Amino acid sequence: MISVEQRTVGRTGQRLSVVGLGTWQLGADWGDVAERDAMAVLEAAVESGVTFLDTADVYGDGRSERLIGAFLKGIGAERARDVLVATKMGRRAVQDPSEFTLDNFRTWTDRSREHLGVDTLDLVQLHCPPTPVFSSGAVYDALDTLVDERRVTAYGVSVETCDEALAAIARPGVASVQIIFNPFRLKPLERVLPAARAAGVGVIARVPLASGLLSGRYGPDTVFAADDHRTYNRDGSSFDVGETFSGVDYATGVAAAREFAGLAPAGATPAATALRWIVQQPGVTSVIPGARDAGQARANAAAADLPALPGSTLAAVRDLYDRRIRAQVHDRW
């Protein structure tokens, strides 16, 4: 098995690969992915040195978790011990702060433990709950109880906004913050990453390719499947629009992605360049690109081995963001 750089998740001491695998697409909302193909993605990622898989109870209403559970069982206990699985909870419920109780947390984590085939979840994250949840002491007390009961080893949060991230980072039991961060979403550089580093909180960068825009593979006339969120959620009618193309208007994003592709070093793809840019930002623990096939999973993992991007490229990314992207997203999330 290939080795990928390992980093520590904040205060927990848990180790994971700097490039992980996001598995939303193995559950739903990215078009159909057959079980055989999903298993091939998981195998390719782990064989390529990925030791971090990120899922959620809502991805395919548990399908993603079940697939990961079956995969880990299939590779045997010794290999599975090297893989850290993070799941998320809360999006299957009515999005009301009153739903975020210890009893519900127990019910939700019991379901995920069953799906994944484990007694204790490695890392459970609140899944972009209503903003008031992040300032509720009772919520964090309940999460601490899950740790005490050994239902979970550690807990973190997945957030939509930088303010939500900062509220969570201030809590002593929070191990990690998952946030949208990529060359088209630079706001976390200002306060979130420095605050997380100072507090010893891990940062997991999601939507790293801006829903595929930063791969450079899409043009103005690209058509996505009807059940792909890049078709049905462009206006935010199904969930926060920031999750789709990082909230950037599609036409603007395509044009900016074309310019970004020109910044890729010789021999590197735009996608690998975006992932390399993310992992070299101080404070990032892991980045979790998705993959629809084994080739994509291998290519994503290989991005960890690219040489660090030079200062001139970093400056060019900032300039591109300021000119084309900032006005659309910077003050929203």
C-alpha positions as CSV (number, residue, x, y, z in Angstrom):
1,M,0.0,0.0,0.0
2,I,1.2,3.5,-0.9
3,S,1.9,5.9,2.0
4,V,0.3,9.3,2.2
5,E,1.4,12.0,4.7
6,Q,-0.5,11.6,8.0
7,R,-1.6,14.4,10.3
8,T,-3.1,14.6,13.7
9,V,-6.7,15.5,14.3
10,G,-6.5,18.3,16.7
11,R,-6.7,17.4,20.4
12,T,-7.5,13.7,19.8
13,G,-4.2,12.3,18.8
14,Q,-6.0,10.4,16.0
15,R,-3.9,10.2,12.8
16,L,-5.3,10.4,9.3
17,S,-4.1,11.0,5.7
18,V,-3.8,14.6,4.6
19,V,-5.9,13.6,1.6
20,G,-9.0,11.6,2.6
21,L,-12.1,10.5,0.7
22,G,-15.4,12.2,0.9
23,T,-18.2,9.7,0.2
24,W,-21.3,11.8,-0.3
25,Q,-21.3,10.7,-3.9
26,L,-21.4,7.0,-2.9
27,G,-24.8,7.7,-1.2
28,A,-26.8,10.1,-3.3
29,D,-27.0,13.5,-5.0
30,W,-24.3,13.0,-7.6
31,G,-26.1,10.8,-10.0
32,D,-26.2,7.0,-9.6
33,V,-23.1,5.1,-8.4
34,A,-23.4,1.3,-8.5
35,E,-22.4,-0.7,-5.5
36,R,-19.6,-2.3,-7.4
37,D,-18.2,1.0,-8.5
38,A,-18.5,2.4,-4.9
39,M,-16.5,-0.5,-3.6
40,A,-13.8,0.0,-6.3
41,V,-13.5,3.7,-5.2
42,L,-13.0,2.7,-1.6
43,E,-10.5,0.0,-2.4
44,A,-8.5,2.3,-4.8
45,A,-8.4,5.1,-2.1
46,V,-7.2,2.8,0.7
47,E,-4.7,1.1,-1.6
48,S,-3.4,4.6,-2.5
49,G,-2.7,5.4,1.1
50,V,-5.9,7.1,2.1
51,T,-6.6,6.4,5.8
52,F,-9.6,8.8,6.3
53,L,-13.1,8.3,5.0
54,D,-15.8,10.9,5.6
55,T,-19.5,10.0,5.4
56,A,-22.8,11.0,6.9
57,D,-26.0,9.3,8.0
58,V,-28.0,11.3,5.5
59,Y,-25.9,10.3,2.4
60,G,-28.4,8.0,0.6
61,D,-30.2,7.7,3.9
62,G,-27.4,5.5,5.2
63,R,-26.2,3.9,2.0
64,S,-22.8,5.5,2.1
65,E,-22.3,4.3,5.7
66,R,-23.4,0.8,4.9
67,L,-21.1,0.6,1.9
68,I,-18.2,1.7,4.0
69,G,-19.1,-0.8,6.7
70,A,-19.3,-3.6,4.2
71,F,-16.0,-2.5,2.7
72,L,-14.2,-2.4,6.1
73,K,-15.5,-5.9,7.0
74,G,-14.3,-7.2,3.6
75,I,-10.7,-6.0,4.0
76,G,-10.3,-7.6,7.4
77,A,-9.8,-6.2,10.9
78,E,-6.0,-5.6,10.5
79,R,-6.4,-3.3,7.5
80,A,-9.5,-1.7,8.8
81,R,-7.7,-0.6,12.0
82,D,-5.6,1.8,9.9
83,V,-8.7,3.6,8.5
84,L,-10.4,6.4,10.5
85,V,-14.0,6.9,9.6
86,A,-15.9,10.1,10.4
87,T,-19.6,10.3,10.0
88,K,-22.1,13.1,10.6
89,M,-25.5,13.3,12.3
90,G,-28.4,15.7,12.4
91,R,-29.6,16.3,8.9
92,R,-32.1,13.5,8.9
93,A,-34.1,15.4,11.6
94,V,-36.2,18.5,11.5
95,Q,-33.8,21.4,11.5
96,D,-34.9,22.8,14.8
97,P,-32.4,23.3,17.7
98,S,-34.7,21.5,20.0
99,E,-33.9,18.2,18.1
100,F,-30.3,18.3,19.2
101,T,-30.6,16.3,22.4
102,L,-28.7,13.5,24.1
103,D,-31.5,11.1,23.5
104,N,-31.5,11.9,19.8
105,F,-27.7,11.8,19.6
106,R,-27.8,8.3,21.1
107,T,-30.4,7.2,18.6
108,W,-28.5,8.7,15.7
109,T,-25.1,7.3,16.6
110,D,-26.6,3.8,17.3
111,R,-27.9,3.8,13.7
112,S,-24.5,4.8,12.4
113,R,-22.6,2.3,14.5
114,E,-24.9,-0.4,13.2
115,H,-24.3,0.7,9.6
116,L,-20.6,0.9,10.0
117,G,-20.3,-2.3,12.0
118,V,-18.5,-0.8,14.9
119,D,-19.0,-0.4,18.6
120,T,-17.4,3.1,18.8
121,L,-17.5,5.7,16.1
122,D,-14.0,7.2,15.4
123,L,-15.4,10.8,14.9
124,V,-18.9,12.0,14.8
125,Q,-19.7,15.5,13.5
126,L,-22.8,17.7,13.8
127,H,-23.9,18.0,10.2
128,C,-24.4,21.8,9.5
129,P,-27.1,22.2,12.2
130,P,-29.1,25.4,12.8
131,T,-26.8,28.2,13.9
132,P,-28.0,28.4,17.5
133,V,-26.9,24.8,18.1
134,F,-23.3,26.0,17.9
135,S,-23.7,28.2,21.0
136,S,-25.7,25.7,23.1
137,G,-23.8,24.4,26.2
138,A,-26.3,21.5,26.5
139,V,-25.4,20.3,23.0
140,Y,-21.7,20.1,23.9
141,D,-22.5,18.4,27.2
142,A,-24.5,15.8,25.4
143,L,-21.6,15.2,23.0
144,D,-19.2,14.8,25.9
145,T,-21.6,12.2,27.3
146,L,-21.3,10.2,24.0
147,V,-17.6,10.1,24.5
148,D,-18.0,9.1,28.2
149,E,-20.3,6.3,27.1
150,R,-17.8,5.2,24.4
151,R,-20.3,5.6,21.6
152,V,-17.8,7.9,20.0
153,T,-14.1,8.5,20.4
154,A,-14.3,12.1,19.4
155,Y,-16.7,14.7,18.1
156,G,-16.5,17.7,15.8
157,V,-18.8,19.9,13.7
158,S,-19.4,20.5,10.0
159,V,-20.3,24.1,9.4
160,E,-21.6,26.4,6.7
161,T,-20.1,29.7,8.0
162,C,-16.9,30.9,9.4
163,D,-18.8,32.3,12.4
164,E,-20.2,28.9,13.2
165,A,-16.7,27.4,13.0
166,L,-15.3,30.0,15.4
167,A,-18.1,29.3,17.9
168,A,-17.3,25.6,17.8
169,I,-13.5,26.1,18.0
170,A,-14.0,27.9,21.3
171,R,-15.5,24.8,22.9
172,P,-12.9,22.6,24.7
173,G,-14.2,19.3,23.6
174,V,-14.4,19.9,19.9
175,A,-11.8,17.9,18.0
176,S,-12.4,19.1,14.5
177,V,-14.2,21.6,12.2
178,Q,-15.2,20.7,8.7
179,I,-15.7,23.7,6.4
180,I,-15.8,24.5,2.7
181,F,-12.4,25.6,1.8
182,N,-10.8,25.8,-1.7
183,P,-9.3,28.4,-4.1
184,F,-12.8,29.7,-4.7
185,R,-13.6,30.0,-0.9
186,L,-10.8,31.8,0.9
187,K,-12.5,33.4,3.8
188,P,-11.4,30.6,6.3
189,L,-7.9,31.8,5.8
190,E,-8.6,35.0,7.7
191,R,-9.7,33.7,11.1
192,V,-10.8,30.1,11.1
193,L,-7.5,28.4,10.3
194,P,-5.5,30.6,12.7
195,A,-8.0,30.0,15.5
196,A,-8.1,26.3,14.9
197,R,-4.3,26.1,15.0
198,A,-4.2,28.1,18.3
199,A,-6.8,25.9,19.9
200,G,-5.5,22.5,18.7
201,V,-8.6,21.8,16.6
202,G,-8.4,19.9,13.3
203,V,-9.6,21.4,10.1
204,I,-11.2,19.1,7.5
205,A,-11.6,20.9,4.1
206,R,-14.7,19.9,2.2
207,V,-16.0,20.7,-1.3
208,P,-12.3,21.1,-2.2
209,L,-12.9,21.2,-6.0
210,A,-16.0,23.5,-5.8
211,S,-18.2,20.6,-6.9
212,G,-15.9,19.7,-9.7
213,L,-15.4,23.2,-11.2
214,L,-11.7,23.3,-10.2
215,S,-11.1,20.1,-12.1
216,G,-11.4,22.1,-15.2
217,R,-13.5,19.4,-16.9
218,Y,-16.7,21.4,-17.2
219,G,-17.8,24.0,-19.8
220,P,-20.7,26.3,-20.2
221,D,-22.8,23.7,-21.9
222,T,-22.1,20.8,-19.5
223,V,-25.3,19.0,-18.5
224,F,-25.5,17.1,-15.2
225,A,-28.0,14.4,-14.3
226,A,-31.3,15.4,-13.0
227,D,-30.5,13.7,-9.6
228,D,-27.2,15.5,-9.4
229,H,-27.3,18.5,-6.9
230,R,-25.3,20.5,-9.5
231,T,-28.5,20.5,-11.5
232,Y,-31.2,20.8,-8.9
233,N,-29.6,22.9,-6.1
234,R,-28.0,25.8,-8.1
235,D,-30.5,28.1,-6.5
236,G,-30.2,26.6,-3.0
237,S,-33.8,25.2,-3.1
238,S,-32.8,21.9,-1.5
239,F,-30.0,22.8,0.8
240,D,-27.5,25.6,1.4
241,V,-26.4,26.9,-2.1
242,G,-22.9,27.2,-0.8
243,E,-22.6,23.4,-1.0
244,T,-23.0,23.5,-4.8
245,F,-20.1,25.0,-6.7
246,S,-19.1,26.7,-3.4
247,G,-22.0,29.1,-4.0
248,V,-20.4,30.6,-7.2
249,D,-22.6,31.2,-10.2
250,Y,-21.9,28.4,-12.7
251,A,-20.9,30.6,-15.6
252,T,-18.6,32.7,-13.4
253,G,-17.1,29.5,-12.0
254,V,-16.4,27.9,-15.3
255,A,-14.6,31.0,-16.5
256,A,-12.6,31.3,-13.3
257,A,-11.8,27.5,-13.4
258,R,-10.4,27.9,-16.9
259,E,-8.0,30.6,-15.6
260,F,-7.1,28.5,-12.5
261,A,-6.2,25.6,-14.8
262,G,-3.5,27.8,-16.3
263,L,-1.8,28.0,-12.9
264,A,-1.2,24.2,-12.7
265,P,2.5,23.2,-12.6
266,A,3.8,21.2,-15.5
267,G,2.5,17.6,-15.3
268,A,-0.1,18.4,-12.7
269,T,-3.9,18.5,-13.3
270,P,-6.0,21.4,-12.1
271,A,-7.7,19.2,-9.6
272,A,-4.4,18.0,-8.1
273,T,-3.2,21.6,-8.0
274,A,-6.3,22.7,-6.0
275,L,-5.8,19.8,-3.5
276,R,-2.1,20.7,-3.2
277,W,-3.0,24.3,-2.6
278,I,-5.4,23.3,0.2
279,V,-3.1,20.9,2.1
280,Q,-0.3,23.4,2.2
281,Q,-2.3,26.0,4.0
282,P,-1.3,26.2,7.7
283,G,-3.9,24.6,9.9
284,V,-5.5,22.2,7.4
285,T,-5.5,18.6,8.7
286,S,-7.1,16.8,5.7
287,V,-9.0,17.5,2.5
288,I,-11.8,15.2,1.4
289,P,-12.4,15.2,-2.3
290,G,-15.0,12.8,-3.6
291,A,-14.4,10.3,-6.4
292,R,-16.9,8.5,-8.7
293,D,-14.4,5.9,-10.0
294,A,-11.1,4.3,-8.9
295,G,-9.0,6.4,-11.2
296,Q,-10.2,9.6,-9.6
297,A,-9.6,8.2,-6.1
298,R,-6.0,7.3,-7.0
299,A,-5.4,10.7,-8.6
300,N,-6.7,12.6,-5.6
301,A,-4.5,10.6,-3.2
302,A,-1.4,11.3,-5.5
303,A,-2.0,15.0,-5.1
304,A,-0.5,14.8,-1.6
305,D,2.9,14.1,-3.2
306,L,3.0,17.1,-5.4
307,P,5.7,19.6,-4.5
308,A,4.6,22.7,-2.6
309,L,3.2,25.4,-4.8
310,P,5.5,28.4,-5.1
311,G,4.7,31.8,-3.7
312,S,3.9,33.1,-7.2
313,T,1.2,30.6,-7.6
314,L,-0.3,31.3,-4.2
315,A,-0.4,35.0,-5.1
316,A,-2.0,34.2,-8.5
317,V,-4.8,32.2,-6.7
318,R,-5.5,35.1,-4.4
319,D,-5.6,37.5,-7.3
320,L,-8.0,35.2,-9.2
321,Y,-10.3,35.0,-6.2
322,D,-10.3,38.7,-5.6
323,R,-11.1,39.5,-9.3
324,R,-13.6,36.9,-10.1
325,I,-15.0,35.2,-7.0
326,R,-14.8,37.4,-3.9
327,A,-17.9,39.6,-4.6
328,Q,-20.1,36.5,-4.9
329,V,-19.1,34.5,-1.8
330,H,-16.9,36.3,0.7
331,D,-19.5,38.0,2.8
332,R,-22.0,35.2,2.7
333,W,-20.3,32.4,4.5
